[in-house]
Amino acid sequence: MKPLPLLSPTQARSLVNKAQMLTEVLVGLAIFIFGFTVFFMLINSYLISFRQIRERLVANFLAQEGLELVLAKRNENIAKNIAPNPTNWLDGLASTTATSTTIYLDYNLATSSSPQLFIDDSGFFSHRGATPTSFSRAIILNSQQPLNQATSVEVISRVNFYDQQVEFKTIITKWHPDIP
């Protein structure tokens, strides 16, 4: 085996400088890659959070709309009762002798047989439409008495989306004395 030639001090210093510079470049590159990765992870986390917040907000609005639809239908029934042909204050909502029922009500006060919500041609959420969504809404009416005889009803508007659920509750009453 042939011995390695000795390096002059200038050559040795040059070799050490090159090695040191290579180490600095590799450390700088590692820091840059780590920072770049963290930046993209933060962006991804932000986008996921933004989507979840947006969907939760839509679910809250849909649940609130469910309560308001029941109130609108009750008020419509009360307005009809002023006429000579009175109807039950829960007409179109609950005509059952049971103490609980689940309904699927649209913004146009039409009922449906499915909780799935779609986006209709007008761009509104509806139980019928062309574009399916991840949302479903059920409106539950509960009472201590049979619903066709009740004077107050607990209304629960429940919206499900993905693996989450939003639920709003209120109590509505038969507040007009002349209503059957």
C-alpha positions in Angstrom: 0.0 0.0 0.0 1.3 3.3 -1.0 1.4 6.1 1.7 -0.8 9.2 1.1 1.1 12.3 0.2 1.1 15.0 2.9 -0.9 18.1 2.2 0.6 21.5 2.4 -0.9 23.8 5.1 -2.6 25.8 2.3 -4.2 22.7 0.8 -5.2 21.4 4.2 -6.9 24.8 5.1 -8.6 24.8 1.7 -9.9 21.2 2.3 -11.2 22.1 5.8 -12.9 25.3 4.4 -14.6 23.2 1.7 -15.8 20.7 4.2 -17.0 23.4 6.5 -18.8 25.2 3.7 -20.5 21.9 2.6 -21.7 21.4 6.2 -23.0 24.9 6.4 -24.9 24.5 3.1 -26.4 21.2 4.2 -27.5 22.6 7.6 -29.0 25.7 5.8 -30.8 23.5 3.3 -32.2 21.3 6.2 -33.5 24.5 8.0 -35.0 25.8 4.8 -36.8 22.4 4.1 -38.0 22.2 7.7 -39.4 25.8 7.5 -41.0 25.1 4.1 -42.6 21.9 5.4 -44.0 23.7 8.5 -45.3 26.5 6.3 -47.3 24.1 4.1 -48.5 22.2 7.2 -49.8 25.5 8.6 -51.5 26.4 5.3 -53.1 22.9 5.2 -54.3 23.1 8.8 -55.8 26.6 8.1 -57.7 25.3 5.1 -59.1 22.4 7.0 -60.1 24.6 9.9 -61.7 27.1 7.5 -63.8 24.4 5.8 -64.9 23.0 9.2 -65.9 26.5 10.5 -67.8 27.3 7.3 -69.7 24.0 7.4 -70.5 24.4 11.1 -71.8 27.9 10.3 -74.0 26.6 7.5 -75.3 23.9 9.8 -76.1 26.5 12.5 -78.1 28.5 9.9 -79.9 25.4 8.7 -80.9 24.4 12.2 -82.1 28.0 12.9 -84.0 27.9 9.6 -85.7 24.7 10.7 -87.0 26.4 13.9 -88.2 29.4 11.9 -90.0 27.2 9.4 -92.0 25.6 12.1 -92.8 29.0 13.6 -93.8 30.3 10.1 -96.1 27.3 9.6 -97.7 27.8 13.0 -98.3 31.5 12.3 -99.7 30.6 8.9 -102.1 28.2 10.6 -103.1 30.9 13.1 -103.8 33.3 10.3 -106.0 30.7 8.6 -107.9 30.2 11.9 -109.2 33.7 11.8 -111.1 32.7 8.7 -114.5 30.9 9.1 -112.9 27.4 8.6 -110.5 26.9 11.5 -107.7 24.4 11.3 -105.4 22.9 14.0 -102.6 25.2 15.0 -100.1 22.4 14.0 -101.8 21.6 10.7 -99.2 20.5 8.1 -96.7 19.9 10.9 -98.3 17.2 13.1 -101.8 15.7 12.8 -100.9 12.6 14.8 -102.2 11.3 18.1 -98.6 10.4 19.0 -96.6 12.6 21.4 -93.6 12.8 19.0 -93.0 13.1 15.3 -90.2 13.9 12.9 -90.8 16.0 9.8 -88.6 17.3 6.9 -89.7 20.8 6.1 -88.4 23.0 3.2 -88.1 26.8 3.0 -91.3 26.8 1.0 -93.1 25.0 3.9 -93.4 21.8 1.8 -92.8 18.5 3.6 -90.5 15.8 2.3 -89.9 12.1 3.2 -86.1 12.4 3.3 -83.8 14.3 5.7 -81.1 14.7 3.0 -80.6 18.3 1.9 -79.8 19.4 -1.7 -79.1 22.7 -3.4 -82.1 23.4 -5.6 -82.2 25.5 -8.9 -82.6 28.7 -6.9 -79.5 28.0 -4.9 -81.3 27.3 -1.6 -81.0 24.2 0.6 -84.0 22.0 0.1 -85.0 18.4 0.5 -85.3 18.1 -3.3 -82.9 19.4 -5.8 -80.1 18.6 -8.2 -77.0 19.0 -6.1 -76.6 16.8 -3.0 -74.9 18.2 0.1 -73.4 16.7 3.2 -76.2 18.1 5.3 -79.4 16.5 6.5 -82.1 18.2 8.6 -84.8 16.6 10.8 -87.3 18.6 12.8 -88.7 16.8 15.8 -91.9 17.8 17.5 -92.4 16.5 21.1 -95.2 17.1 23.5 -96.5 15.7 26.8 -99.9 15.3 25.2 -100.9 13.9 21.8 -99.7 16.4 19.2 -103.2 17.0 17.8 -104.3 18.1 21.3 -101.2 19.8 22.5 -101.0 23.5 23.7 -97.2 23.6 23.6 -94.7 21.7 21.7 -90.9 21.3 22.0 -89.3 21.8 18.5 -85.9 20.3 17.9 -84.1 21.2 14.7 -81.2 18.7 14.1 -78.7 19.1 11.3 -76.1 16.4 10.6 -73.1 16.8 8.4 -70.1 14.5 8.1 -69.6 13.2 11.6 -71.0 16.2 13.4 -74.4 17.4 14.5 -76.0 20.8 15.4 -79.2 20.8 17.4 -81.4 23.8 18.2 -84.4 23.6 20.5 -87.3 25.9 21.3 -90.9 25.6 22.6 -93.8 26.9 20.6 -97.3 27.4 22.0 -100.8 27.8 20.9 -100.9 31.4 21.9 -104.2 32.5 20.2 -107.2 31.6 22.3 -109.6 30.9 19.3 -107.4 28.2 17.8 -108.7 24.6 17.9 
